[in-house]
Amino acid sequence: MKAAIVTISTAGARGEREDLSGQALADLAAAAGIEVVARELIADDRALIEETLRRHSAAGSPISLIFTTGGTGLTPDDITPEATKAVIDRDVPGLAEAMRTESLKYTPMGMLSRGVCGVAGRTLIVNFPGSPKSIEQLFGVIEPVLRHAVALLGREPGQAPHPAARH
């Protein structure tokens, strides 16, 4: 599985803040056997976020997972969920719900996260909060289903599932 990690932070893009959350995602992905083939740090700009997500999820791209970090809260420049919704073809709400549920175990602020998850073409996009601590708490919740999700996205329409993949 190949992944792109996109950190969305205007301060980070200006060089005012180190990308600790992107690094946390890269480390956790690598530990889970996911090859991180692209990392980007971009500003909180909706058109730029959409363009970046579209480029990494374009047909023929080797990337099957895009993890974003940042821009999922309530401040006026937190627009990652809106940009993601504009790019995805289908929602995968169970992932976002599981992440919010897990977050609530640590802080009531977890219910303020607006992160979404969905599919663009054959690529799964997951919005993480912009905190390394939150990423460490939440990555393990979705990690067990990532391989299966990528396998399902790689199937051709009408292709029978692998017998081990049946529910």
N, C-alpha and C positions, 0 to 999 in steps of 0.2 A: 504494500500500500504506500502510495506517495501522497504527501501532504504539502500544502502551502500554509504558512502562518502569516496573517496580516494583522499588524498592530495599528490601531486607529487612535492617534493621539496628536493633536496639533502641537502641543509642547514638545513631544518627542520628535516630531518631524522637523521642528525648528532647532533641534539639538539641545533643548533645555532640560530634557529628562531622559535618563537611560531606559532602554526597553527591557525592563525586568520581567514584565508579563509575557512578552513574546519569547524570551529566553526560557521562562518556566514551561511554557507550552512546548517549545522545541525539546527540552529535556525530557518531559513526560512522554511525548510522542515517541522519541527515540527509545526510551525504556520499554515502550509497548510494542516495539518492532516496526514502527512507522518511519519511513524514510522522508525526512523533511527536505524537499527539493527546492523550495523557495521561501524566502522570508522578506517581508516588506514592512516598512514603517511609513504610514501615510497620515495626512491631516484629516481632521473631521470635516470632510467635504463630501457631500452626498454623491455628486457626479464622479468624483475620484474613487470613492468606495465602490460604487456600482461598476465602474470600468474595470477596477482591479478584480472584483469577484467574477465578472464576465470573462475576463482574459484567462483567469486560472481555471474556469469551468468550461471553457469553449470546447466544442467537439474536437476530438483528436488530442486534447491535452492529456498528459499522463497522470494528472492530479485527480485523485478520487476523493480527497478530503481537503476542505478549507476550514481552518480554525481562525476565527477572528478574536481579537481581544480589545476591549475598550468600546466606549460609546454606547453602552446599553442602559445607562441610568436616566435621570430625569432632567439634567441640565439642558439648556437650549441647544447646545452643540452635540448632544448625544443622539445621533441619527443612524447608528449602525443598523438597528432593526428595520427602519424604513428603507434603507438602501438594500438590505438583504431581501426584504419582501419584494422589492422591485425586480430582483434578479431571479429568485427561485420560481420554479414551476409548480412545486408541491410542498406543502408544509409537512414537517415531522414534529408535531407538537409534543409527543411523548418525551423526546430528549430534553427540550426546554423545561417541561414540567418536572422531570426528574431532577434536573439541575437546580431549579428553584426550591423544590422540596428538600433536597440535600442542604442547600444554602441556609434554609430556615433552622437547621439544627445548630448552626453557628451564630446566626444573627437575624433579628427580625427584619433587618434592612434587605434581606434576600428577596422579600416580596416586592421590592421596588425595581428589581432587575427586569428589563424588558427584552432580554435576549431571545432570539428566535432561532429555529433550526429548520432547514429545508433542503430540497434537492433542486439543483440547477443542472439540467441535462443528466449526466451520470455522476455528478459530483455532490457529495453531502457537505453542506455548509453549516457550521456550528458557531454561534456567537457566545463567547465567554466574557465575563466581566473583565475590567481592566486591572484587577488586583492579582499579583502573584499568589497571595495567600488563598484567594477564592479559587484560582485555577488549580492549585494543589488540592483543595478540598473537593472540587467538582470533576476533574478529569477522570478520576477512578469510577465515577458513577456511569459515565457513558462508554468508557474504554471497552467493557466486555461485549458490547454490541457492534462495535465499529467494523470488525472483519465481516460479520454477517451482513451488515448494511451495504458494505462495498461489494460483496459477492452478489447480493440481490440487484444492485444497480448495474452490475456488469452483465446480467443475463439479458439475452435477446427476448423480445416480446414473444410469448407463447412457449418459450422454452420451459421444460419441466424443471422444477427445483431439484437440487441434489437430495437424495434420500435423507442425508444427515441434517439437512436444513429444514425439514418439515416440522411444524409446530405440533 
